[in-house]
Amino acid sequence: MGNLTPELAALRDETRDLAKSYGLDFYEVIYELVDHDELNMVASYGGFPVRYPHWRFGMEYEHLSKSYAYGLSKIYELVINNDPCYAYLMRSNSITEQKLVMAHVYGHCDFFKNNAWFSHTSRKMMDVLANHGAKVRRYMDRYGQERVENFIDVVQSLDNLIDPYSPYIDRGTTPRADARSEDEGPAREVKKIAAKDYMDRYINPPAFLQREKERMQAEDTQARRFPAKPARDVLKFLLDHAPMQSWEQDVLAMLRDEAYYFAPQGMTKIMNEGWAVFWHSQLMTKHLCDASEIVQYCDTHSGTLASRPGQINPYKMGVELFRHIEERWNKGRFGAEFMACDDPEVRRQWNRPTNQGRQKVFEVRRIYNDVTFLDEFVTPEFAEDQKMFVYGQDPQTGKLMIVDRDYTKVKNQLLAALTNFGNPIIKVIDGNYKNRGELYLVHEWVGGDLQLDQAQLTLQGLFRMWQRPVHIETNEGGKGRLLSFDGKESTSTEVTASHPAVGRVGSAKA
């Protein structure tokens, strides 16, 4: 397997057996020993050197090569979610670093195989991407490299307009049984709760009945639209309905599949890296390191976890939270009694041994993603230990200082940044806007305004595929705004906010 030296092959076998003895479960791992230039090349392709040709990968390669040459960054390892897993080792790494990397890799491979958010990803993605690369090369030969590459540019600019949760839940995109057409008789009536006449206005408040009536009317109106329900997977909508040539549809389908393959990695970055660090720490300090290597290991390990006030290192955040969970469940710091305790000192001294910590971290690894991981397990004690405060710069000294100790503000900022990878949530509302075949989308506003210049560029990409004017409704400064592109010019106009029942932005009537 791979091209490892006999010494590295022996280390691989030892590390693999140790990892399995702790309960880690992973696919076979094939290690490849590569030079820094080869590793930069593989990394620029996202770990898959068999992908389609595109200038973006060359730009990424130049960035990685210069960063390495100037000593700004170094890639110790690279591992991909596949069966078997492929892992790339830097040939210039020391033996101590190779031990650390192998232990780290087995943590990643266990996470890939067992975390629920990876359950729908292809385990033969190396073959899938090789097939994609071959198809794109054939299209370039047939239609011209520039033409195909320009279309790939457009798709890549839109590849975050997917629904990362769609593989796990049913969005109900098929027409609803209660959807009504215009000739299906009178509109639905709001069902009232049976009550005496003198109590009716209290049991069935007129304001509530009016809101329900408006909501049902909006739902019926949307059901007669195309699509019948707001579509979050914009790429799927374009794939099904945009007027594209067959090769363009094929390229869009391939790149959409790749976007869904990589999505779980973005959804679990903190957990995945934290899990790998958690296990390489265990294996290195208890088994693999000898006395002569401990200083070098600590130097490399500390560099991986280094952070500064006001910044979040996913490696450190992940491993510290896993350790916090293990300690909590080992000491019985869970359950109704513990959660009801509001004395900080009692909570810190709480120790009712249950030794369920290891079982709990394996459970967490299996079912959580970054958003639910932080939301569930970041406690006041963890936030204080990790100094999760709001920092600002002292105007007199220029030094960072704590300006707010309310950890929930930092936590909420983190959750907002992680939700949908920090991207705005965009949905297709109408594919035949004003009965003119125009595309109407909405930005599901949750507190963050769109970057209008980027939004206009996105509209241009959508127009390239839809071939008709495209619009997106958003919220700016509390007011509705409609951004449009008709193929010649971009416009921005203030509009009345749409009804919230159809998923558009704006304020609901009280």
C-alpha positions as CSV (number, residue, x, y, z in Angstrom):
1,M,0.0,0.0,0.0
2,G,1.4,3.3,-1.0
3,N,5.2,4.0,-1.2
4,L,6.1,4.1,2.5
5,T,9.6,3.2,3.7
6,P,9.8,0.1,5.9
7,E,10.2,2.3,9.0
8,L,7.1,4.3,8.1
9,A,5.1,1.1,7.2
10,A,5.9,-0.3,10.7
11,L,4.8,3.0,12.3
12,R,1.6,2.9,10.3
13,D,0.8,-0.6,11.5
14,E,1.5,0.3,15.1
15,T,-0.6,3.4,15.0
16,R,-3.5,1.7,13.2
17,D,-3.6,-1.1,15.9
18,L,-3.4,1.4,18.7
19,A,-6.2,3.5,17.2
20,K,-8.4,0.4,16.9
21,S,-7.7,-0.6,20.5
22,Y,-9.3,2.6,21.6
23,G,-12.4,1.9,19.6
24,L,-11.8,3.9,16.5
25,D,-13.4,2.4,13.4
26,F,-12.2,3.4,9.9
27,Y,-11.8,2.3,6.3
28,E,-8.4,1.1,5.1
29,V,-6.0,4.0,4.9
30,I,-3.5,4.2,2.0
31,Y,-0.6,6.5,2.7
32,E,1.3,8.2,-0.1
33,L,4.7,9.8,0.6
34,V,5.1,13.0,-1.5
35,D,7.4,16.0,-1.7
36,H,6.1,19.5,-0.7
37,D,5.5,20.4,-4.3
38,E,3.4,17.3,-4.9
39,L,1.5,17.9,-1.7
40,N,0.7,21.5,-2.7
41,M,-0.6,20.2,-6.0
42,V,-2.8,17.6,-4.4
43,A,-4.1,20.2,-1.9
44,S,-4.9,22.7,-4.6
45,Y,-7.2,20.1,-6.1
46,G,-9.0,19.6,-2.8
47,G,-7.2,16.3,-2.2
48,F,-8.2,14.8,-5.6
49,P,-5.5,15.2,-8.3
50,V,-7.8,13.5,-10.8
51,R,-10.2,16.5,-11.0
52,Y,-11.1,18.5,-14.0
53,P,-8.7,21.2,-15.2
54,H,-9.4,24.7,-14.2
55,W,-7.5,27.9,-13.6
56,R,-8.7,28.2,-10.0
57,F,-6.7,25.1,-9.0
58,G,-3.6,26.6,-10.6
59,M,-4.1,29.8,-8.6
60,E,-4.5,27.8,-5.4
61,Y,-1.3,25.9,-6.2
62,E,0.6,29.2,-6.6
63,H,-0.7,30.5,-3.3
64,L,0.3,27.3,-1.4
65,S,3.7,27.1,-3.1
66,K,4.6,30.7,-2.3
67,S,3.3,30.3,1.3
68,Y,5.5,27.3,1.8
69,A,8.6,28.9,0.1
70,Y,8.3,32.0,2.3
71,G,7.8,30.0,5.4
72,L,4.3,31.3,6.0
73,S,2.5,27.8,6.1
74,K,3.2,24.1,5.8
75,I,0.9,21.3,5.1
76,Y,1.8,18.3,7.3
77,E,-0.9,16.0,6.0
78,L,-3.9,15.7,3.8
79,V,-6.6,13.0,4.1
80,I,-9.7,12.5,2.0
81,N,-13.1,10.9,2.7
82,N,-13.1,7.8,0.6
83,D,-13.1,4.0,0.9
84,P,-10.2,3.4,1.1
85,C,-9.1,6.7,2.6
86,Y,-6.1,8.3,1.0
87,A,-3.6,10.2,3.1
88,Y,-0.6,12.1,1.9
89,L,2.5,12.5,4.0
90,M,5.2,15.1,3.5
91,R,8.5,13.4,2.7
92,S,10.5,16.0,4.6
93,N,8.6,15.5,7.9
94,S,10.6,14.1,10.8
95,I,9.7,10.7,12.3
96,T,8.0,12.5,15.2
97,E,5.9,14.5,12.8
98,Q,5.0,11.4,10.8
99,K,3.8,9.7,14.0
100,L,1.7,12.7,14.9
101,V,0.3,12.9,11.3
102,M,-0.6,9.2,11.2
103,A,-2.4,9.4,14.6
104,H,-4.2,12.5,13.4
105,V,-5.2,10.8,10.1
106,Y,-6.8,7.9,11.9
107,G,-8.9,10.3,13.9
108,H,-10.2,11.9,10.7
109,C,-10.9,8.6,9.0
110,D,-12.9,7.4,12.0
111,F,-14.9,10.7,11.8
112,F,-15.5,10.3,8.1
113,K,-16.9,6.8,8.5
114,N,-19.0,7.3,11.5
115,N,-20.3,10.9,11.6
116,A,-24.0,11.0,10.5
117,W,-23.4,14.1,8.3
118,F,-21.0,12.1,6.1
119,S,-23.4,9.1,5.7
120,H,-24.8,10.3,2.3
121,T,-21.4,11.1,0.8
122,S,-20.0,8.9,-1.9
123,R,-17.3,6.5,-0.5
124,K,-15.8,6.2,-4.0
125,M,-15.3,9.8,-4.7
126,M,-11.8,9.4,-6.1
127,D,-13.4,7.4,-9.0
128,V,-16.4,9.8,-9.3
129,L,-14.1,12.8,-9.6
130,A,-11.9,11.0,-12.1
131,N,-15.0,10.4,-14.2
132,H,-16.0,14.0,-13.9
133,G,-12.5,15.1,-15.0
134,A,-12.6,12.9,-18.0
135,K,-16.0,14.2,-19.0
136,V,-15.0,17.8,-18.7
137,R,-11.9,17.2,-20.8
138,R,-14.0,15.7,-23.5
139,Y,-16.3,18.7,-23.5
140,M,-13.3,21.0,-23.7
141,D,-12.1,19.1,-26.7
142,R,-15.5,19.3,-28.4
143,Y,-16.7,22.8,-27.5
144,G,-13.5,24.6,-26.7
145,Q,-11.6,25.1,-23.4
146,E,-12.5,28.7,-23.0
147,R,-16.2,28.1,-23.5
148,V,-16.4,25.2,-21.0
149,E,-14.1,27.0,-18.5
150,N,-16.3,30.1,-18.6
151,F,-19.3,28.0,-17.8
152,I,-17.5,26.3,-14.9
153,D,-16.6,29.8,-13.6
154,V,-20.4,30.6,-13.5
155,V,-21.3,27.3,-11.7
156,Q,-18.5,27.8,-9.2
157,S,-19.7,31.3,-8.4
158,L,-23.1,29.7,-7.5
159,D,-22.0,26.4,-5.9
160,N,-23.0,27.6,-2.4
161,L,-26.6,28.0,-3.5
162,I,-27.5,24.4,-2.3
163,D,-29.5,23.0,0.5
164,P,-26.9,21.2,2.7
165,Y,-29.7,19.6,4.8
166,S,-31.6,18.2,1.8
167,P,-29.9,14.7,1.9
168,Y,-31.2,14.2,5.4
169,I,-34.7,15.5,5.4
170,D,-37.7,15.7,3.1
171,R,-38.3,19.3,2.1
172,G,-41.7,18.3,0.6
173,T,-40.9,19.6,-2.8
174,T,-43.6,17.5,-4.4
175,P,-47.0,19.3,-4.6
176,R,-48.9,19.2,-1.4
177,A,-52.2,17.2,-1.2
178,D,-54.0,20.4,0.0
179,A,-52.5,22.6,-2.7
180,R,-55.4,24.3,-4.5
181,S,-55.6,25.5,-8.1
182,E,-57.5,28.6,-9.1
183,D,-60.6,26.6,-10.3
184,E,-60.9,24.3,-7.2
185,G,-63.6,26.3,-5.6
186,P,-63.7,28.7,-2.7
187,A,-60.6,29.4,-0.6
188,R,-60.0,27.5,2.6
189,E,-61.6,28.7,5.8
190,V,-59.8,29.2,9.1
191,K,-60.9,26.5,11.5
192,K,-62.2,28.0,14.7
193,I,-62.2,26.3,18.1
194,A,-65.7,25.6,19.4
195,A,-66.7,28.0,22.1
196,K,-69.7,29.7,23.6
197,D,-70.8,33.0,22.0
198,Y,-69.7,35.1,25.0
199,M,-66.2,33.4,24.9
200,D,-65.7,33.2,21.2
201,R,-63.8,36.5,20.8
202,Y,-61.4,35.3,23.5
203,I,-61.0,31.7,22.3
204,N,-60.8,32.8,18.6
205,P,-59.4,36.4,18.6
206,P,-60.3,38.2,15.4
207,A,-56.7,39.4,15.0
208,F,-55.4,35.8,15.1
209,L,-58.1,34.6,12.6
210,Q,-57.1,37.4,10.2
211,R,-53.5,36.4,10.4
212,E,-54.3,32.8,9.8
213,K,-56.5,33.8,6.8
214,E,-53.7,35.8,5.3
215,R,-51.2,33.0,5.9
216,M,-53.5,30.4,4.2
217,Q,-54.1,32.8,1.3
218,A,-50.4,33.3,0.8
219,E,-49.8,29.5,0.9
220,D,-52.5,29.0,-1.7
221,T,-51.0,31.7,-3.9
222,Q,-47.6,30.1,-3.6
223,A,-49.0,26.7,-4.4
224,R,-50.1,28.0,-7.7
225,R,-46.7,29.3,-8.4
226,F,-43.7,27.6,-9.9
227,P,-42.2,26.1,-7.8
228,A,-45.1,25.2,-5.5
229,K,-42.9,25.7,-2.4
230,P,-39.8,27.9,-2.0
231,A,-36.7,26.0,-3.3
232,R,-33.5,26.4,-1.3
233,D,-31.5,24.2,-3.7
234,V,-31.1,26.8,-6.4
235,L,-28.7,24.7,-8.4
236,K,-31.3,21.8,-8.5
237,F,-34.0,24.2,-9.7
238,L,-31.7,25.5,-12.5
239,L,-30.7,22.0,-13.4
240,D,-34.4,21.0,-13.8
241,H,-35.7,24.1,-15.4
242,A,-33.0,26.4,-16.9
243,P,-32.6,26.4,-20.7
244,M,-29.2,24.8,-21.0
245,Q,-27.5,22.6,-23.5
246,S,-27.0,19.0,-22.6
247,W,-23.3,19.4,-21.9
248,E,-24.0,22.4,-19.6
249,Q,-26.6,20.4,-17.7
250,D,-24.1,17.6,-17.3
251,V,-21.4,19.9,-16.0
252,L,-23.8,21.6,-13.6
253,A,-24.9,18.2,-12.3
254,M,-21.3,17.1,-11.7
255,L,-20.3,20.3,-9.9
256,R,-23.5,20.2,-7.8
257,D,-22.7,16.6,-6.7
258,E,-19.2,17.8,-5.8
259,A,-20.6,20.7,-3.7
260,Y,-22.8,18.2,-1.8
261,Y,-19.8,15.9,-1.2
262,F,-17.7,18.7,0.3
263,A,-20.6,20.3,2.3
264,P,-20.3,18.0,5.4
265,Q,-16.6,19.0,5.7
266,G,-17.7,22.6,6.1
267,M,-20.5,21.6,8.5
268,T,-18.1,19.7,10.8
269,K,-14.8,21.5,10.5
270,I,-14.4,22.2,14.3
271,M,-15.6,18.7,15.3
272,N,-13.5,16.9,12.7
273,E,-10.3,18.7,13.5
274,G,-11.0,18.5,17.3
275,W,-11.6,14.8,17.1
276,A,-8.4,14.2,15.2
277,V,-6.4,16.3,17.7
278,F,-8.1,14.5,20.6
279,W,-6.9,11.2,19.4
280,H,-3.4,12.1,18.2
281,S,-2.9,13.6,21.7
282,Q,-3.9,10.4,23.3
283,L,-1.8,8.2,21.1
284,M,1.3,10.4,21.0
285,T,1.5,11.1,24.8
286,K,0.6,7.6,26.0
287,H,2.2,5.3,23.3
288,L,4.0,6.7,20.3
289,C,6.4,9.4,21.7
290,D,9.6,8.4,23.4
291,A,11.5,10.7,25.7
292,S,13.7,12.1,23.0
293,E,10.7,13.2,20.9
294,I,8.4,14.8,23.5
295,V,9.8,18.3,23.1
296,Q,9.4,18.3,19.3
297,Y,5.9,16.8,19.6
298,C,4.9,19.5,22.0
299,D,6.3,22.2,19.8
300,T,4.4,21.0,16.7
301,H,1.2,20.3,18.7
302,S,1.2,23.7,20.4
303,G,1.7,25.4,17.0
304,T,-1.4,23.6,15.7
305,L,-3.5,24.8,18.7
306,A,-2.1,28.3,18.9
307,S,-4.7,31.1,19.0
308,R,-4.9,34.7,20.2
309,P,-7.7,36.7,21.9
310,G,-10.5,37.5,19.6
311,Q,-9.8,34.6,17.2
312,I,-11.1,31.1,17.0
313,N,-8.8,28.2,16.1
314,P,-11.0,25.2,15.0
315,Y,-8.4,22.7,16.2
316,K,-8.3,24.1,19.7
317,M,-12.0,24.8,20.0
318,G,-12.8,21.3,18.9
319,V,-10.4,19.4,21.1
320,E,-11.0,21.5,24.2
321,L,-14.8,21.0,23.8
322,F,-14.4,17.2,23.4
323,R,-12.2,17.2,26.5
324,H,-14.7,19.3,28.4
325,I,-17.5,16.9,27.4
326,E,-15.5,13.8,28.5
327,E,-14.7,15.5,31.9
328,R,-18.3,16.5,32.4
329,W,-19.7,13.0,31.8
330,N,-16.9,11.4,33.8
331,K,-17.8,13.6,36.8
332,G,-21.6,13.4,36.4
333,R,-22.0,17.1,35.4
334,F,-25.2,16.5,33.4
335,G,-28.8,15.8,34.0
336,A,-31.6,17.8,35.5
337,E,-30.1,18.3,38.9
338,F,-26.8,19.6,37.6
339,M,-28.5,21.9,35.0
340,A,-30.8,23.3,37.8
341,C,-27.8,24.3,39.9
342,D,-27.1,28.0,39.6
343,D,-24.1,28.3,42.0
344,P,-21.0,28.6,39.8
345,E,-18.7,27.3,42.5
346,V,-20.8,24.2,43.2
347,R,-21.0,23.5,39.5
348,R,-17.2,23.7,39.3
349,Q,-16.6,21.4,42.2
350,W,-19.3,18.9,41.1
351,N,-17.9,15.4,41.1
352,R,-20.2,12.4,41.1
353,P,-18.1,9.8,39.1
354,T,-20.0,8.0,36.4
355,N,-17.1,7.3,34.0
356,Q,-19.4,7.8,31.0
357,G,-17.1,10.4,29.3
358,R,-15.5,8.2,26.7
359,Q,-18.9,6.8,25.7
360,K,-20.3,10.3,25.5
361,V,-17.6,11.7,23.2
362,F,-18.1,8.7,20.8
363,E,-21.9,9.5,20.8
364,V,-21.2,13.2,20.1
365,R,-18.9,12.3,17.3
366,R,-21.6,10.2,15.7
367,I,-24.6,12.6,15.6
368,Y,-23.5,16.2,15.9
369,N,-22.3,18.9,13.5
370,D,-20.5,22.1,14.4
371,V,-23.6,24.2,15.0
372,T,-25.3,21.7,17.2
373,F,-22.0,20.8,18.9
374,L,-21.3,24.4,20.0
375,D,-25.0,25.1,20.8
376,E,-25.3,22.1,23.0
377,F,-22.0,21.9,24.8
378,V,-20.5,25.4,25.2
379,T,-21.3,26.1,28.8
380,P,-20.5,29.2,31.0
381,E,-17.6,27.2,32.6
382,F,-16.2,26.2,29.2
383,A,-16.5,29.8,27.9
384,E,-14.7,31.2,30.9
385,D,-11.9,28.6,30.7
386,Q,-11.4,29.3,27.0
387,K,-11.7,33.1,27.5
388,M,-14.6,33.4,25.1
389,F,-15.1,37.1,25.7
390,V,-15.7,40.0,23.5
391,Y,-12.4,41.8,23.0
392,G,-11.6,45.3,21.9
393,Q,-8.6,47.5,21.5
394,D,-7.7,50.0,24.2
395,P,-7.6,53.4,22.5
396,Q,-4.8,54.6,24.8
397,T,-2.5,51.6,24.9
398,G,-3.5,49.8,21.7
399,K,-3.7,46.5,23.6
400,L,-6.5,44.0,23.4
401,M,-8.8,44.1,26.4
402,I,-12.0,42.4,27.5
403,V,-15.0,44.7,26.8
404,D,-17.8,42.2,27.5
405,R,-17.8,38.9,29.5
406,D,-21.1,37.8,28.2
407,Y,-20.1,34.5,26.5
408,T,-23.5,34.1,24.8
409,K,-22.6,37.0,22.5
410,V,-19.5,35.2,21.3
411,K,-21.4,31.9,21.1
412,N,-24.2,33.5,19.0
413,Q,-21.7,35.1,16.7
414,L,-20.0,31.7,16.2
415,L,-23.3,30.0,15.5
416,A,-24.3,32.7,13.0
417,A,-20.9,32.4,11.2
418,L,-21.3,28.6,11.1
419,T,-24.9,28.5,9.9
420,N,-25.0,27.8,6.2
421,F,-21.2,28.3,6.3
422,G,-21.7,32.0,6.9
423,N,-23.4,32.4,3.5
424,P,-26.9,34.0,3.1
425,I,-29.8,31.6,2.7
426,I,-31.3,32.2,-0.8
427,K,-34.5,30.6,-2.1
428,V,-36.3,30.5,-5.4
429,I,-39.9,31.7,-5.0
430,D,-41.1,32.2,-8.6
431,G,-39.8,30.9,-11.8
432,N,-42.4,32.7,-13.9
433,Y,-42.4,36.1,-12.2
434,K,-45.1,38.4,-13.6
435,N,-45.9,35.6,-16.1
436,R,-42.7,36.7,-18.1
437,G,-40.5,33.7,-17.3
438,E,-38.3,35.8,-15.0
439,L,-36.6,34.3,-11.9
440,Y,-37.5,35.7,-8.5
441,L,-35.4,34.7,-5.4
442,V,-35.5,35.9,-1.8
443,H,-32.8,36.3,0.8
444,E,-34.0,34.8,4.1
445,W,-32.9,37.7,6.2
446,V,-31.8,36.8,9.8
447,G,-29.9,39.9,10.8
448,G,-27.1,40.2,8.2
449,D,-27.4,42.3,5.1
450,L,-26.3,41.1,1.7
451,Q,-23.1,42.4,0.2
452,L,-24.8,44.2,-2.7
453,D,-21.8,44.2,-5.1
454,Q,-21.5,40.4,-4.6
455,A,-25.2,39.9,-4.9
456,Q,-25.2,41.7,-8.3
457,L,-22.4,39.4,-9.5
458,T,-24.4,36.4,-8.4
459,L,-27.4,37.7,-10.4
460,Q,-25.3,37.9,-13.5
461,G,-24.3,34.3,-13.0
462,L,-27.9,33.3,-12.6
463,F,-28.9,35.3,-15.7
464,R,-26.2,33.3,-17.7
465,M,-28.1,30.1,-16.8
466,W,-31.7,31.3,-16.8
467,Q,-31.4,33.5,-19.9
468,R,-34.2,35.8,-18.6
469,P,-34.1,38.7,-16.1
470,V,-33.4,37.6,-12.5
471,H,-34.4,39.3,-9.2
472,I,-33.6,38.9,-5.6
473,E,-35.5,40.4,-2.7
474,T,-33.6,41.2,0.5
475,N,-33.7,43.5,3.5
476,E,-31.4,46.5,3.9
477,G,-31.6,48.7,6.9
478,G,-35.0,47.3,7.8
479,K,-36.4,48.1,4.4
480,G,-37.2,45.7,1.5
481,R,-34.9,46.0,-1.5
482,L,-35.1,44.3,-4.9
483,L,-31.9,43.7,-6.9
484,S,-32.4,42.9,-10.5
485,F,-30.3,42.1,-13.6
486,D,-31.8,42.0,-17.1
487,G,-28.7,41.0,-19.1
488,K,-27.6,44.6,-19.7
489,E,-27.8,46.6,-16.4
490,S,-28.2,46.0,-12.7
491,T,-30.8,47.9,-10.8
492,S,-31.7,48.3,-7.1
493,T,-35.1,49.5,-6.0
494,E,-36.8,49.8,-2.6
495,V,-39.9,47.6,-2.4
496,T,-42.6,46.7,0.1
497,A,-41.6,43.6,2.0
498,S,-43.4,40.4,0.9
499,H,-45.6,38.3,3.1
500,P,-43.5,36.1,5.5
501,A,-45.7,33.1,5.0
502,V,-44.1,32.4,1.6
503,G,-40.6,32.6,3.0
504,R,-39.8,36.2,2.0
505,V,-38.2,38.8,4.1
506,G,-39.9,41.6,6.0
507,S,-42.0,42.0,9.1
508,A,-45.1,40.0,9.8
509,K,-48.2,41.9,10.8
510,A,-48.9,41.9,14.5
